[in-house]
Amino acid sequence: MTVSRPSVAAAVITYNRHDVLRQCLSALLNQTRQLDEILVVDNASSDGTPEMVADEFPSVRLIRMEDNTGAAGGFAAGLQEAVTRGHDWVWVFNDDDMADRDALNLMLETTLSLAGRPGIVACGRRNGEGEIYPLGAHWQHRHVPLPAIRPDDPVLPLDVVTFSGTLVSAEMVRQVGVPQADYFMMIEDLEYCLRAKRAGWSVYVLPKPLATALAMGSEGVAPPWRGYYQTRNQLAMVLDRRSPLELFWWFVRTSKFCVGALRSGDRPVERLRLRLLGTWHALRHVTGRTIQPPAPSSGQQS
């Protein structure tokens, strides 16, 4: 019996970074296994991103958001559009992720050979200096860091991976839905992976590094506003999952963050205030973009 060729769309989330987006799209168009479609979800950029995409990448489909919905809203919109358009897999990217030329071919071969119900398949990633990022995590009411794994090791089952050069099954999206768009940013990939696992889907990572993730704005010490969204969204997720053990772990982890904020020499009062505000907002079911991040530049992530 002949197995039909799966249709794969890439969905790239961007905001005011047309220079790195250009590099990302060029890498996607240069894949040895060509993509069936490339979607760009533009979070209301004001730097000429739509014009650049139209002029330089006419084959790319642009989804223009009316407002900045953050990474969470962008991933939700991109996955929904790709699934609605009939693709079998969606390859999700930030605008500062650069896929290796043979990345899709290797990831798709691996994915199609997996048993069971693979729903989310990530790959190893390196930073701009070539250092390898952590592959993901096991989630057992707490984060457990992974041991060092060699790139030639077999595919590894995980609980949580990052949306960065990650394949997502359209069949799974139709069953479990899309990421929580109202998170705006932070924790959306964690919540989505755990939701997929709860619905019976598997999460994997191919240890071989197949993409360079510049992670612009995520390196070094995180700005205080990120602590707000991390605290708020993780508590919102825990409350929704109704897990006492996860709630206890959230409390312990957040308490450590608050103590660290007080000891920090970098805006300690603001860091503590925003984490407490995030807790209060989660308890009151406040969601969406409640704190405006600074406008992205060459060193900040959308």
C-alpha positions, 0 to 999 in steps of 0.5 A, a space after each residue: 500500500 502506498 502511503 501518501 506524502 504528508 502535507 507540512 506547513 510552517 507557521 512563523 510568529 513575528 513582531 517588528 523584526 523583519 531582518 531576522 524574519 527574512 533569515 528565517 524565511 530564507 532557511 525555510 524556503 531552502 529546505 531539501 524537503 520542500 514545505 507545502 506552505 509557509 505562514 507568517 503570523 504578524 503580530 501587528 508589526 510597525 516596521 514594514 514587515 508586511 511589505 517585506 514579506 509581500 515584496 521578497 517572499 510572494 509565496 508566503 501567506 501573511 496572517 496580519 493580526 489587528 493587535 500584538 497577541 504575543 507568542 501565545 496568540 500567534 502560535 494559536 492563530 498559526 496552528 489554527 490557520 494551518 489545520 483549517 487549510 488542510 495540512 497534516 503537520 505544522 512546523 512552528 517557529 519564532 522569527 529568530 529560529 533558523 532551520 538547517 537545510 535538511 531539518 524538515 526531511 530528518 524530522 519528518 522521517 523520524 516522526 513518521 517512524 514513531 509508534 503510538 500517537 506522536 503529537 508534538 516532536 521537537 529537535 535539538 537547538 543551538 544558540 548563535 555561538 553553537 552551544 546546545 540548548 536544553 532539550 526539554 523536561 520531564 514533568 512530574 509535578 515539578 521540572 526535572 532537568 534532563 541529563 546530557 544526551 548525545 546528538 546521535 541518541 535515539 528520539 526521546 519521549 518527554 513531557 515538555 518541549 519549546 515551540 521552536 522548530 517543533 512539529 505539531 500534528 494537525 490531528 492532535 490540534 483538531 482534538 485538543 485545540 490550540 495553545 491558550 491565546 489569552 496567556 499572551 506569552 510564557 507558559 503557553 508551550 508548557 500548558 499545551 504539551 501537558 494538555 496533549 499528554 493528558 489527551 493521550 498524545 506523545 511528546 518527543 524530541 530528536 536530540 540532533 541539533 537541527 536549528 539555530 535559535 537566537 532567542 533574542 531577548 531571552 538571554 541573560 537576566 529576564 526582565 521583570 515583566 516576564 516574571 509577571 506572565 510566568 507567575 500568572 500563566 503558570 498559576 492559571 494553568 495549575 488552577 485549571 488542571 486542579 492538581 494540588 501537587 502542582 499547586 504546591 510546586 508552583 508555590 515553592 517555585 514562586 516563593 524561590 523566585 520572590 526571594 531571589 528577586 529581593 536579593 537581586 540587585 536588578 530592580 528587586 522591588 519591581 520584580 517582586 511587585 510584578 510576581 505578586 501582581 501576576 498571582 493576584 491576576 491569576 486568582 481573579 482570572 485576569 488574562 491577555 496582555 495586561 503589561 506591555 513589554 518594551 518595543 522589540 529591538 535587535 536584542 529583544 524578543 516579541 
